Amino acid sequence: MLQFRGQMLATENELGKLKEQVKSFEGAAPTRKLDPHVIEPSRWANRHPDSFSNIAFLRLKQDIEQAGGNVQPILVRPRTDQPERYEIVFGHRRHRACSELGLPVLAMIDTTSISDQELFSVMDRENRERADLSPYEQGSMYRRALDQGLYVSNRRLAEALGVSHTWVANVLMVADLPLVVLECFSSPLVVQHRHAKVLHAALEQDRKGVLRRAEKLRQQVRKPSPAAVIDALLAAADSEGLASPPQSITVDGKIVGKWSKDKAGRLSILIESGMLRDDQSGDLVAQAIAKALQA
């Protein structure tokens, strides 16, 4: 009797859970399996071609192949100008995987006449929640929306999407790097905010020089690491115009700084951080140099 009562309680509990699940689907967009060829990317599609050849995409494609289709549906909206055709709201990679595998794609169809701004907002939120979009792709998406007049300013875009102005500025900084600079990297997907910040500062200081060095660097078949790219573009800028490469300053066999002379004959001395004791200052170094010049 107790066992039967326990089974009844378990069944009632499970029935309650099922009712909650059914309730959660009330009013949801209809789901259908569609031919991938009747679905096209959004005009703000942000996936770079490299996103469809990396390990993460290959694993996703393998999972979809093993399951016989995408388990998690994509979201589409009907094209108002082309009957029986659809535009992706989110799920570009799942759509691409199904298309390459020759499988129908499971899709939720939004029939609520979603506006362009609503579509953009849903796409952006889904991408940020999945946390698999690179700064370059995110920035390219924002730049395209701004250029096409979907938002009148960076501030309006940030406010509409519920993100910080700093976040928008950072990803736009990556997307706005000159193409010749981006081509120095193995892929624009590896460029981070910190890289873009340094590069934009260098471009403001010596744009022609940075672009000239980038033109040479991008022709390399084997691309260096992001850090090496930055060093190559900036280190060259530091030494350009010098009569000779910087020379090390050593004290007791330890390098404490560098000196260099430019083509005009001017001498520059750089002392590494931490080389001066707390009771020393730049004034003492300047006095020592003045004394040496008087000798």
Wavefront OBJ file of the C-alpha trace (Angstrom):
o trace
v 0.000 0.000 0.000
v 2.783 2.396 0.935
v 4.638 1.419 -2.211
v 1.543 2.109 -4.349
v 1.034 5.480 -2.653
v 4.654 6.370 -3.334
v 4.229 5.489 -7.025
v 1.088 7.639 -7.212
v 2.914 10.623 -5.707
v 5.800 10.159 -8.135
v 3.368 9.961 -11.068
v 1.532 13.109 -9.939
v 4.855 14.919 -9.572
v 5.937 13.885 -13.067
v 2.534 14.900 -14.476
v 2.947 18.318 -12.870
v 6.336 18.739 -14.507
v 4.924 17.780 -17.909
v 2.101 20.299 -17.529
v 4.655 23.026 -16.783
v 6.654 22.054 -19.867
v 3.542 22.155 -22.066
v 2.630 25.528 -20.593
v 6.066 26.893 -21.430
v 5.479 26.109 -25.123
v 2.154 27.918 -25.329
v 2.406 30.747 -27.861
v 5.817 29.555 -29.047
v 6.806 29.940 -32.702
v 5.841 26.954 -34.891
v 8.674 24.539 -35.620
v 9.221 22.884 -38.999
v 11.927 21.077 -40.900
v 12.907 23.223 -43.853
v 15.108 22.772 -46.877
v 18.300 24.751 -46.094
v 18.195 26.200 -49.616
v 15.018 28.188 -48.884
v 16.756 29.868 -45.954
v 19.229 32.718 -46.382
v 21.539 34.518 -43.946
v 20.494 37.743 -42.304
v 21.800 40.929 -43.879
v 23.640 41.434 -40.571
v 25.116 37.945 -40.588
v 28.297 38.237 -38.588
v 30.043 34.911 -39.064
v 33.440 35.180 -40.723
v 34.278 32.360 -43.183
v 36.894 31.097 -40.710
v 34.062 30.313 -38.277
v 32.914 27.567 -40.635
v 36.255 25.786 -40.777
v 37.478 25.814 -37.167
v 37.367 22.906 -34.710
v 34.259 24.179 -32.920
v 32.238 24.174 -36.150
v 33.537 20.758 -37.214
v 32.438 19.338 -33.836
v 29.018 20.964 -34.191
v 28.680 19.523 -37.694
v 29.662 16.076 -36.439
v 27.079 16.227 -33.624
v 24.350 17.243 -36.088
v 25.338 14.437 -38.467
v 25.210 11.835 -35.695
v 21.814 13.121 -34.513
v 20.421 13.169 -38.052
v 19.740 16.902 -37.853
v 19.996 19.884 -35.542
v 18.332 19.182 -32.192
v 18.336 22.837 -31.194
v 16.206 24.714 -33.744
v 17.291 27.895 -35.444
v 15.001 30.918 -35.619
v 13.854 32.326 -38.967
v 11.327 34.840 -40.215
v 9.426 34.686 -43.533
v 10.653 36.895 -46.348
v 7.857 39.362 -47.103
v 9.060 39.881 -50.667
v 9.698 36.207 -51.497
v 7.026 33.624 -50.559
v 8.223 30.344 -49.062
v 11.639 31.800 -48.322
v 13.052 32.664 -44.919
v 15.719 34.832 -43.311
v 17.801 33.612 -40.370
v 17.389 35.462 -37.088
v 19.934 33.267 -35.309
v 21.509 29.879 -35.936
v 23.755 30.570 -38.941
v 26.247 27.837 -38.028
v 23.543 25.199 -37.520
v 22.002 26.162 -40.854
v 25.403 25.965 -42.557
v 26.127 22.544 -41.037
v 22.780 21.118 -42.170
v 23.279 22.593 -45.640
v 26.715 21.000 -46.008
v 25.387 17.652 -44.737
v 22.361 17.730 -47.032
v 19.959 17.549 -44.077
v 16.745 19.501 -43.477
v 17.131 22.144 -40.792
v 14.811 22.290 -37.799
v 13.603 25.880 -37.539
v 11.226 27.952 -35.458
v 9.295 30.323 -37.703
v 8.550 33.722 -36.216
v 5.274 34.932 -37.695
v 4.885 38.019 -35.509
v 6.225 40.480 -38.118
v 9.424 41.012 -36.172
v 11.055 44.344 -37.040
v 14.642 44.746 -38.236
v 15.697 46.219 -34.888
v 13.988 43.388 -32.986
v 15.694 40.842 -35.236
v 19.050 42.476 -34.670
v 18.517 42.580 -30.901
v 17.518 38.895 -30.722
v 20.495 37.898 -32.878
v 22.900 39.914 -30.735
v 21.543 38.564 -27.440
v 21.689 34.954 -28.643
v 25.276 35.408 -29.825
v 26.435 36.983 -26.568
v 24.722 34.312 -24.460
v 26.469 31.575 -26.435
v 29.777 33.452 -25.934
v 31.275 32.000 -29.131
v 31.435 35.129 -31.249
v 34.820 36.821 -31.676
v 35.306 40.568 -31.072
v 35.878 41.013 -34.821
v 32.603 39.311 -35.740
v 30.682 41.200 -33.066
v 32.205 44.485 -34.185
v 31.505 43.759 -37.847
v 27.873 43.119 -36.979
v 27.628 46.439 -35.131
v 29.459 48.332 -37.881
v 27.112 46.961 -40.545
v 24.051 47.976 -38.518
v 25.425 51.489 -38.036
v 26.427 51.907 -41.686
v 22.975 50.769 -42.846
v 21.253 53.229 -40.527
v 19.626 50.693 -38.212
v 20.945 52.821 -35.329
v 21.928 56.466 -35.574
v 24.888 56.267 -33.196
v 27.052 53.959 -31.107
v 25.242 55.196 -27.994
v 21.783 54.403 -29.377
v 22.960 50.954 -30.427
v 24.385 50.238 -26.963
v 21.227 51.428 -25.227
v 18.947 49.412 -27.510
v 20.953 46.213 -26.967
v 21.463 46.725 -23.242
v 25.257 46.629 -23.444
v 27.861 49.112 -22.268
v 29.158 51.865 -24.513
v 32.677 50.640 -23.732
v 31.844 47.157 -25.039
v 30.522 48.585 -28.295
v 33.563 50.845 -28.691
v 35.946 47.938 -28.046
v 34.491 45.553 -30.621
v 34.127 48.335 -33.200
v 37.809 49.129 -32.656
v 38.655 45.583 -33.753
v 36.325 45.614 -36.762
v 37.543 49.047 -37.886
v 41.196 48.041 -38.187
v 42.460 48.451 -41.776
v 42.169 45.286 -43.864
v 45.905 45.221 -44.527
v 46.536 45.115 -40.753
v 43.957 42.362 -40.167
v 45.570 40.297 -42.921
v 48.812 40.201 -40.924
v 47.093 37.816 -38.482
v 46.317 34.156 -39.135
v 42.642 35.146 -38.894
v 40.786 38.292 -37.798
v 39.056 36.046 -35.254
v 42.219 35.999 -33.098
v 42.401 39.791 -32.769
v 41.427 40.919 -29.264
v 40.444 44.301 -27.825
v 43.916 44.855 -26.366
v 45.542 44.262 -29.764
v 43.229 46.735 -31.477
v 43.820 49.403 -28.831
v 47.596 49.255 -29.307
v 47.319 49.198 -33.087
v 44.946 52.159 -33.270
v 47.331 54.170 -31.085
v 50.198 53.310 -33.431
v 48.097 54.195 -36.484
v 47.289 57.597 -35.025
v 50.975 58.261 -34.410
v 52.385 56.939 -37.695
v 49.661 55.612 -39.994
v 51.750 55.497 -43.153
v 54.584 53.681 -41.418
v 52.339 51.058 -39.802
v 50.489 50.400 -43.060
v 53.758 50.112 -44.959
v 55.079 47.533 -42.501
v 51.739 45.713 -42.487
v 51.842 45.422 -46.278
v 55.125 43.510 -46.015
v 54.055 41.405 -43.032
v 50.747 40.258 -44.516
v 52.566 38.652 -47.461
v 54.169 36.057 -45.205
v 52.775 32.596 -45.930
v 53.172 31.399 -42.361
v 51.466 33.883 -40.083
v 53.104 34.649 -36.716
v 51.270 34.674 -33.388
v 49.147 37.739 -32.518
v 51.807 38.925 -30.067
v 54.504 38.568 -32.724
v 52.390 40.548 -35.205
v 52.022 43.387 -32.715
v 55.749 43.329 -31.944
v 56.639 43.334 -35.636
v 54.426 46.332 -36.367
v 55.400 48.340 -33.286
v 59.036 47.376 -32.785
v 59.786 48.406 -36.340
v 58.186 51.749 -35.624
v 60.441 52.262 -32.625
v 63.651 51.596 -34.564
v 62.699 53.266 -37.832
v 64.697 56.406 -38.433
v 67.609 55.298 -36.227
v 71.163 55.463 -37.477
v 71.765 52.019 -35.945
v 69.833 49.428 -33.915
v 69.429 50.183 -30.165
v 72.419 49.157 -28.040
v 72.161 47.551 -24.604
v 73.412 49.271 -21.449
v 74.880 46.722 -19.035
v 75.896 47.011 -15.386
v 77.753 44.063 -13.827
v 76.750 41.932 -16.782
v 73.051 42.796 -16.444
v 71.100 44.730 -19.098
v 69.591 47.799 -17.428
v 68.514 49.748 -20.479
v 69.205 50.746 -24.085
v 70.615 53.679 -25.963
v 70.211 54.692 -29.575
v 71.151 57.502 -31.908
v 68.869 58.754 -34.671
v 69.948 59.949 -38.112
v 70.105 63.532 -36.834
v 72.721 62.489 -34.280
v 70.420 62.777 -31.232
v 71.096 60.324 -28.419
v 68.264 58.613 -26.534
v 68.707 56.600 -23.332
v 66.065 54.234 -21.932
v 66.466 52.847 -18.402
v 64.363 49.767 -17.666
v 61.721 49.936 -14.948
v 62.986 48.826 -11.544
v 66.644 49.465 -12.338
v 66.821 52.548 -10.074
v 66.814 52.127 -6.296
v 64.133 53.821 -4.225
v 66.647 56.435 -3.093
v 67.605 57.233 -6.685
v 65.789 59.389 -9.195
v 65.948 60.504 -12.781
v 67.708 63.650 -11.618
v 70.701 61.622 -10.463
v 70.912 59.908 -13.853
v 70.660 63.265 -15.617
v 73.443 64.656 -13.415
v 75.636 61.678 -14.214
v 75.075 62.236 -17.955
v 75.796 65.962 -17.611
v 79.022 65.193 -15.760
v 80.062 62.742 -18.485
v 79.411 65.386 -21.182
v 81.589 67.887 -19.330
v 84.536 65.511 -19.199
l 1 2 3 4 5 6 7 8 9 10 11 12 13 14 15 16 17 18 19 20 21 22 23 24 25 26 27 28 29 30 31 32 33 34 35 36 37 38 39 40 41 42 43 44 45 46 47 48 49 50 51 52 53 54 55 56 57 58 59 60 61 62 63 64 65 66 67 68 69 70 71 72 73 74 75 76 77 78 79 80 81 82 83 84 85 86 87 88 89 90 91 92 93 94 95 96 97 98 99 100 101 102 103 104 105 106 107 108 109 110 111 112 113 114 115 116 117 118 119 120 121 122 123 124 125 126 127 128 129 130 131 132 133 134 135 136 137 138 139 140 141 142 143 144 145 146 147 148 149 150 151 152 153 154 155 156 157 158 159 160 161 162 163 164 165 166 167 168 169 170 171 172 173 174 175 176 177 178 179 180 181 182 183 184 185 186 187 188 189 190 191 192 193 194 195 196 197 198 199 200 201 202 203 204 205 206 207 208 209 210 211 212 213 214 215 216 217 218 219 220 221 222 223 224 225 226 227 228 229 230 231 232 233 234 235 236 237 238 239 240 241 242 243 244 245 246 247 248 249 250 251 252 253 254 255 256 257 258 259 260 261 262 263 264 265 266 267 268 269 270 271 272 273 274 275 276 277 278 279 280 281 282 283 284 285 286 287 288 289 290 291 292 293 294 295
